[in-house]
Amino acid sequence: MFSFLFRHNPPLPRRDANIGNVLLHMGLLTREQLREGVQAKLQADSQQLLGEILIAHGFITRTQLQRAIEVQVDLVGPRPYTNQIRNEIARGIAALRDNSDVIELRHVAERLARKGA
């Protein structure tokens, strides 16, 4: 489905399909940005998801995170990430002010649900 995103990179192995690696592979994040995001997550010692931290640091947009999550689900299937994805989408919807973004996130959630999430 998203093979066009990997035109310049070899396919990402399923075992490496964590969100950071997916964002790197898609060219949406640098290794330094990923390192900084992971460090911020470790320092905060919070339940905040890495994707939210990367958005807060301005490294990626919510739309880019949505696309990366869709790629991740395509690579690994809907499980074991189902609850994490639903929580990520719910947090994103709660944080949004623009109605068009809310509608887009709902569409993403519906597509994930149809895939068996």
C-alpha positions, 0 to 999 in steps of 0.5 A: 500500500505504501511502497511508494514511500520506500522508493529510495530505501529497501523495504523495512523488515517487519521486526524493525517496524517501531514508529521511530524506524518507520519515520526514519525509513520514510525520510520524515525524521533524522537519526539525531531527531529520533535520538533527541525524542527518545532521550526526551521520553526517557528524561520525562519518564512519562507514558507520553508516546514517542510520536507525541514527543516528536510532534511537540518538538516540531520534528514531525506533524500529526499528519506525518505521524498518522501516515507512519502509523498506517505504514506500521500497521501495514508492516506488522498487522493490527496487533500487538499495536492496536491499543497503542494506535487507538490511544494515539488517535484518541489523544490526537483527536482530543488535542486538535482544534481544526475540525478537518483534522478530526475528520481525517483522524476518524477516517484513519481510525475507521480504516484501521478498524476495517483492517482488523484492529 
